Amino acid sequence: MKRKDLPKEPTTLWQIEMKIDTLSNYLLKIEKTSSRNEMTEILAELLKKSSLEEIEIICYLSLGNLKPRFNNLEFNMAEKLVLRSIALAFDKDMSFTRKKYQQSGDLGTLVETLSSSDLKNNPPVTKVYDTLVEIAQDEGQGSQERKITNLAMLIKSLSALSGKYIIRIPIKKLRLGFSEATILDALSWMLVGNKSLRDKLQDAYNISADIGKISKLIKKDGIKGIREVSIETGIPIMSALTEREASMEKIIERMEGRGVAEPKYDGFRVQIHIDKSKKIKADKQKDFFSQKETAFIKIYSRNLEDITHMMPEIVQGAEKLNVDKAIIDGEAIGINPVTGKFLPFQETTTRKRKYDVKEALKKIPLKVFAFDLLFLNGKTLLKTPLKERKTLLEKILDKSTSDINLTEQTPIKTTKDLKTAFNKYMSLNLEGAVIKDDQSIYYAGQRKYVWIKLKRAMDEKLTDTVDCLVMGYYLGKGKRNKFGIGAFLVGVLDKKSGNFCTIARIGTGLTDDQWKELKLNADKLSTQDKPETYNTPKTLLPDVWCLPELVVEIEADEITRSPIHTCKLALRFPRLKRFRNKIPEQATTITEVKKLYKMQDNKK
């Protein structure tokens, strides 16, 4: 991999390349600490020691990735293939290797155990990274065997400690308990010895969600580096988020006569990037409609996943839009091909699959309802009032494609107006309404009271659902013994500490299919030890711990005070609504739960 585009670095600043064992020792320190502040300081020290060339690589590798989350560079190596690499690296037969793995439960620990004490190479971090990228990018005939062999050669050449961490990356199980948010804290700490610059760094990341790019700019120019951060097609913007209010009257009060209501579709958030000045080969984009070169069209989910290849009809619709460059925010929802009616979320979400897309396209065609325009022909619109953004969006969508539709808006002045609009949306089997201030700017990655969601009738105690992290599960008894799971423990995020605190133990309200799906998903994330970021009471320890990855949406009758749960609040009569396509950091926070509790308390 050539890096001719990188500026030459003064030898007085970075004398020698960072070696892989140096990085691995830092990762070991991070793995051993449960303190978020200590973790941040260790990361800051690591980033400070890195060079301009190394810092973005270290950011990606420390998160268990090779590229930004939206890049989708995958190894495409199942666990059994990585196990073959380990057997090959240490000259062991598969039955022996498999048995040792069953004992350890972790491929990293297995490599550390099998690695001899002989002197090993200690290559630069950049060289190890380049090798990993080459393995991941290898495709075509015989690529599977080459991947196995090349990964084996790499692991064999490394120390036991470095091998332990590197082998976890292809199977996405590095998981050191931190995310891009912690790296932003560490960058601030690296510059000024505290987190005081975090908000400025977060603002930059919100409009250009590439942690490697941000870190490199900071390394090069300090805090001034974020001035170079700008919106680009192909790099997602963090989605604006909605707030909650206790009643329709409160919502009207917030809007101060500037409110508009939009339907809240029960689908999944999409961000469509269009750049007709760039071209992509059709086979690269998996275009099912043609084999010619296509315009650059990318579609990202709210958690920054590239889902372009999953929705070819939306790609085709985006190509038809009368625009050269644009970034559109919207919601994708499945349509019944016979009746033309909206499908429930559980059916819509089946379109988010990597395989058999052609078949899924026939069964569940998608429509996108576009509700915002963030970037147009080279100009950012984030500071432009919503009313003007919507007018520009309407012009783009006018007489274009039925696959991408303009979301309707209804002016809202009174509670009666809001009730009428809300009842209309509910009669269409939609999720509710979003009320927006039509003079508001777009707050990327933030919750503000300029967007307020209204999801259900306001006479209920709990006015919203809660997105929780599945922390572990309990083995089934009686009837549920056939599922191997009888209940599960969920938590919400404490943003101050970065830990997850328990809020509910759920054992009822699931269908047989939901129990099976939950067990399947949870077992993929099972781990022997409790993750360091879990704050759990001794009385609620699950039989099986899960790594922090699976987010579920939970309904409940109300929120109550709890002397047991570490959140200090609990969900009363909780039940699973659906599995969410969210990262753990997007789970509901304790602060939000407290707001819901206060809203509910005000109704009594």
C-alpha positions, 0 to 999 in steps of 0.5 A: 500500500503506497502512501506517497500522498502523506507529508514528510514528518520531521524526524525530531517529532517521531524517531522510530516507527511504532512496533506492533508489540507496543500497540498490543501492550497498550491494548492489554492495559486498556483491556485490564481497566474498567475505568473509563477515565483511565482508558481514555488516558491510556488511549491518549498516551498511545495516540500521542506516541503515534506518528501522522501515518500511524494514528488513523491506523491505530484508531481503526485497529483499536476498534477492531476495524481496518477502515471506518465503519461505513467502508465495509472492508470485511475479511469474509472469514468465518470463525472456522476458517480463522481456526484453520489459520491458527492450526496451520500457524502452530502446526496442530491438527484441527481436532486438537485446535478445536478442543483447545478453543472449546476450553478457552472460548476465545480465539485470542486466548487460544493463539496466546496459549499455542504461541511458543516462547521463541523469539518472534518478529516485532514488525511496525504497526503499519506493516501488520496493518497493510498485511491485514488489508491485503488479506481482507481485499483478496478475492476471486478463485482460491482466495479463501485458501490464500486468506487462511495461509496468509493469516497463519503466516502473519500470526506465526510471525508475531509474539503471543500478545500481538497474535492474541489481539490481531486474530480477533480482528477478522472475526470482529471480536476485539471489543475492548469496551470503547467506541469512537466516542472514547477516542474523541475524549482521548484526542482531547486529552492528548491535546490539553490533558482533559476532555474540554475539547470534546464538544468541538471534536464531536461536532467535527465527527458529527458532520464527517463520521470518520474517526481516522480522518479526524484523528489525522487532522488533529495530529497534524494541526492540533485543534485547528485541524477540525477547520478542515472538516467538511461534508463530503459525499461518501462520508456519512453525517450523524443523524439528527435525533428526536426528543420527547415531551410529556403531552401534546400541549407541551409540544405546541408550547415548544414550537411557538407557532413554528411547528410542522408535523410529519408522519413517523414511518415504522421503517429504518433510517437511511442517508442517501449520498449522490455524486454524479461527478464520480463513477462506480463500476456496476459490479462493484455496486452490485447493480441489478438493473444494468451492467454499465458504469453508474453514478456514485450512489451510497446509502447508509444506515443510522449506525453508519453501515453501508447498505447500498447493495441491499436496496438496488431500487433506491439506487436506481431511483436516486440516479434519476433525481435532478441533482449532481450532488446531494445528501438526503435524509429519509426513512425506508419502509417496505410495501406490500406488492399486492395491496400497496400498504406499508409493511410492519417493521419486522417485515421491512427489516428483512430487506437488510440482508447481504444475500438473495437481494433479488428475491427480497426485492420482489417480495418486499419492495422499498420506498424511501420517504425523504424528509430532509436535505443536508447537502446540495451541489457542493453546499452544506445546508445544515445551518439553513432553516428546515423550511428552506431545506424542505423547499429545495428537497421538493424541487429535487424530487419533483416529477422524479421517481416513485421509489423516493418520495417527499414526506408530507408536512402539516402546519401545526398551530394548536393542540387540535391541529396536532391531534388531527394530524396524529390520528391521521397517521395512526389510522395509516398504521404508522408509528406516530408523528414527528413535530419539527420547528420549521425554522430550525437548523439540522443538529447532526448527531444531537437531540434538540427540542426542535424535533419531537416524536409522538409515538402513541396516545398521550393518555398512556403512562409511558409515552415512549419505548426504551432502547436497551442493550442485552447484557446476558440471559438466563437458562430456560426452565419448564416450557422454555427449556426447549429454547435454552433461554428463559429470561434476559437482562437489559441495561441502558447507557450511563454516558458519564461513566460509559457503563451500562446499568441494568433496568429490567429482567425480562421473562415474558411477552415474547413469541416462540420465534422471538425467543429463538431469535434472541437465543441465536443472536445472544449466543453469537455474542456470548462470553465467559467473563462479564464485560468491564462496562457492565454495572450489574447487581450480584442478585441479577447475574445472568447464566450467559454474558453477552458482549455489548452489541445487541440492542432491543426496543422494549415496551413497558407499562411504566417506569418505577424506582428500583432498589435492585437495578443499578439504573435506580429505575426499572421498567414495569411489565417490560416486553420485547417490541423488536430488535434494533439496528443500532450500536450500543452507544445509541441505546437509551441513556439513563438521563433519557430514562429519568426524563421519561420517568418525570413525564410519566410522574407529571401525568399522575 
